[in-house]
Amino acid sequence: MELLEKIQNLIGASYIEEVEMIQQLWSGYGSIKRYNVEGCEYSSIIVKHVQLSSQKNHPRGWNTNLSHLRKVKSYEVETYWYQHYSNACDENMVVPECLAFDEFNGDVLIIMEDLDQIGFPERLHQVGFTEIDACLKWLAFFHAKFLNHTTEGLWEIGTYWHLDTRPDELKALEDLPLKKAASKIDHALNQAKYKTLVHGDAKLANFCFSADGKKVSAIDFQYIGGGIGMKDVIYFIGSCMSEEECEKYEEKFLNTYFSYLEEGIQLYHPSIDPKEVITEWKGLFKMAWTDFHRFLKGWSPGHWKINSYSEKLSQSVIQQFQ
């Protein structure tokens, strides 16, 4: 009851009731729930309750202190993002409005508007070209908006798999040529001239869709930070496409993304030549794909995303450093 009263007071509601558990947070770090409320301008809200002090149980056995500290920082980053950055997002990259925060006894509450109430009620496990186009458009305009932006308060290098935060997985990696090339790949990605803020976990599950699939909003900004837009693009494509589809539609998806990116850069940064950004990032597509492949092979060698397409891209990148 204490938690309900705290949420109620934070948003100034006269009544509150829990409606449903949306999901448990990864590794037992809390929950995301929907609540109905009365007496304020919202009829329902979403509450992300992060319980940093509770016992953790990582589903793949990576239950280390380093893993815990990474998770703790990820929630600090997400909180900072909502407080200091999210208001810069517009209709081209919709994010839920953050209504309130609170920290207490080592826990964090992030109270957000309910995306179901503002036109994004669909959560999809399979998508077609319409939905993929919407997600690539969101990513492109997001990357354009935050091009050359500061990373203060966020991860200096975005994404949850980047090399500096994954020494355990690198140590476990049995693909020796990939292991040897890992630091060079990481360096090449980090030395790019043009960087932006990357979402850092842009999988299909972190997009909420309109009923017709033509518009999306993104959630879960725990791993937002600096990087090239390709990191989000390769991760998104890999999250919803089979290896055959990834290979078949690679050019189509990249052309779609870069078309929107050019539009976004012209809108938000008219002094920057979008062709320069596109040329650089397109040249780093295989590098970004291989970087995630490196993490995946060390983290979960039997993962379904480890396939012949990824191996082929990886081999071509490794050859560049031999």
N, C-alpha and C positions, 0 to 999 in steps of 0.2 A: 504493500500500500504506500510505503514511503516513496518508492520510485514513481508511482502514478501521480502522487501529489507534487513531486518535483517537476515532472513533465508538465502537468496542468498549470503550475505556477509560472513556469518558464514562458509559456505561450499565452498566458492570461485566459485560459478556458474555464468555464464554469462547471464542465462535466467532461469526464474522460473514461473510455473503456477500451481494453485491449480487444482487437478484432481477430488478428491472426499472426502467427509466426511466419514471416516470409522466408527466412533462412537463418541457420546457424552460421556464425562467422568461422572461417577457416581455422582449423587446429584448436577449436574450443575457446576462442577469444571473445565470445559474446553472441549477440543476436541482432537481427533486423526485424522489427515488428511494425504492424499497422495498428493505429488507434483511431477510433472515432472520437471526435471532440465536439463540444457545443460551447456557445458563448463567445466565440471569436470568429475571425473571418474564414477559417478553414473548417470543413466538415470532417476531414480525416488527415492524419499526418503519418509520416514514417519516422521511426526512431531507431537509430543505430546505437546500440548500447555496447560499448567496448569494455570488456572486463579484463584489464591487463594483469591483474593479480591472481586470476584463477588458474587452476592446473591445466597444463597444455598437453595435447596428445596429437602430434603431427601424423596425418594419415599415411605418410610414406617413410616414417622413421627418422626424419631429419629433426630430431628433438634436441637441439643444442642451445647453449646460451647465446651463440651468435644468431641463431634463428629467432630466438625470443627478442633479442635487442633489435633485430631488423624489423620484426612485427611492431614492437613498441614505437620505433621511429616512424613506421608507415602510418600509424594512426595520428601521430603528431603532425606529420606532413599533410595528411588529409584535412585535419582540422584547420591548419594554417591556410591551406588552399581555399577552403570555403570562406574563411574569414577575410582573406586579403586578395584573392585572385578571381574567384568565381563570378563576382559582379561584373567583370569585364566581358563575360560571355554574352552573346546576343542571340537573335532568333536563328542564326546560321549554325550555332553550336549550343543547343539548349542543354542546360544542366538544372537539376532541381534547386530551387531557392532554399538556402539554409535559414531556418527560422530562429534557431537558438542553439547555444552550446552550454555545457556544464562539465566540470571536472570535480570528482569527489571520491575519496577513499581509493585513489588509484584507478578509478573508472572514468570513462568519457561518454557523454551523451551528445550525439549530433542529431538534431531534430530538423527534418526536411519536409518540404511540401510533398504531397502524394502525387506522383506523376500520373497515376490513373485518373486523377481529377482534372488534369490540364491537357488531356488528349493523347497520353502515351500508355494505354492500358495493356499492350501486348508484350509478352515475353516469349521469344521464339527459340526453338531448338533446331529448326531447319529453315533455310531462307532461299529465296530466289533472287533474280537480278534486281528487282525493285528494291528489296530490303538491303542488298549489298550496296547498291548505288547510294542509298540513304546514309549508310554507315560511312562509306568512303567520302561522301560529301561532308558529313559531320567532321571526320578526321581532318580533311583537307582545310576546311575553314578554321578549325581549331588551330591547326599548325600555322596557318597563315596569320591568324590573329596574334599569336604569341611568338612570331618569328623574332629572333634576336632579343628575347625577353630575359630579364633577370630570373635566377632560380632561388633567390633569397627565401629561406624558410622551407624550401622544397628539397627533393633529392638533387644534388648537383648533377648526377647522371640518372636519368629516369629509367624505368622498367625494373621489374623485380628480379630479372635474371642477369643483370650486367656483372661483369667478371669480378670486380672488387668486392662484391657482397656474396660471392658464391665460391669461396676457396674449397669448401668441403666437396662440392659437386665436381669441381675441376680435378681435385685429387682422386676422386672415384672414377673419372673418365678413363675408359680403357682404349679409346681410339687415339693412339699415340700421335699420328700426324696432325689430327685436329687439336689435340692437347698442346702440341708444340706451337701451332699457329695461333692459339687462343689470344695471347697477349698482343700479337701483331694485328689481329682482327679488331680487338678492342681499341687499340691505339688508332687505327684507321678511322673507326666510327667516331671516336672522341675528338679527332683533329679536324673534323669537317668545318669548313668556313661558315656554313649556314646551319644554325641550330635553332630549335624552337623548344616549346614545352611539349613533351609527349605524355599521353595519358598514362602509359606504362603498364596497363593491363586491359588492353582494348579487345577483349574477347567478346564473342557474340552475347554471352550471358550478361555482359555489362552494358547492353543497349536495350532500351525500352522503346517500343514501336507504337506509332499511330495505328488505328484500325486498318487503314489501307496500306500500311507498310512503307509509305512514302516519306515519313518523317521519323526522326529518332531523337531520343535524349540519352545521354551517357551518365553512368553512375560509377562509384567506387574509384576514388582518386588517391588511393594509398601510395601509389608508386609513380606519381607525377613528378617530372623533373626534366632536366635538359637532355637534348638528343636530336637526332634527325628523324623526320617524319616517317621514314621507312620502317623504323622499329615498330611503330603502331600498325602500319599497313601489313607487314608480313605476319605479325601476330594475329591480326584480325582475320586475314585470309586463311591462315592455317587453322583457325578455330572453327571454321564452318564449311570448309571445302575438303573433299577427298584429295588424295595425291593426284589422281587423274584430272580432277577439275582444276587443281592448283596449276598444273602444267598446261592444260588446255586453255585456260582463261587468264594466264599470267599477264599477257600483253593487254588484254581488254581491261582488266582491273587496274593496272598501272596507268593506262591512258585515261580511264575515268577519274582516278584520284588526281593525276597531274593536271587534268583539265580544270577540276574544281580548285586545285591549289593555285593555279595561275589566276583564276578569277578572284580568289581570296586575297592574294598578294596585291593585285591591282587595286582592290578595295581598301585594304588596311595599310599597305605600305607602298604607295605609288612610286616612291623613289627607288625601290628595289626592282631589279630586272628579274622577273619570275623565271626566265629561261636559264639564268645562272643557277638558281636554286634547283630547278628541275634537273638540269644536267648533272649537278653534283649528286643529288639524292638518287637519281636513277642509276648512276654508276655505283652506288653503295647498296643497291637492293640485295644482291646475292650475299654481300658481306653481312648485312643485317640478318638475313635468313640463316646464314651459317652460324652467326653468334648465338641465336636462340637454339639452334640445333645442338651446339656445343653444350649449352646448359642442360638441355633435355636428355642427352645421352649420358651425362654424368648423374643427373637427378633420378631418372627413371628409365633405364636402358630398354625396358620392354614397352614403352609408351607407344600408343597407336599413331602418334604424329611422326614417329621416326620411320621414314619411308624412302623409297628409291628416288623420288623427286628431290627430297631434302639432301640425300646422300650425293646426288648428282651436282646440285648447286654447291654443296660443301667441297666436293673434290675440285671443282673449278676454282674455288677461292683458295684452297690450300696450295694449289699449283702456282698461284701468284707469288707465294712466299718461299718457294723452293729454289 
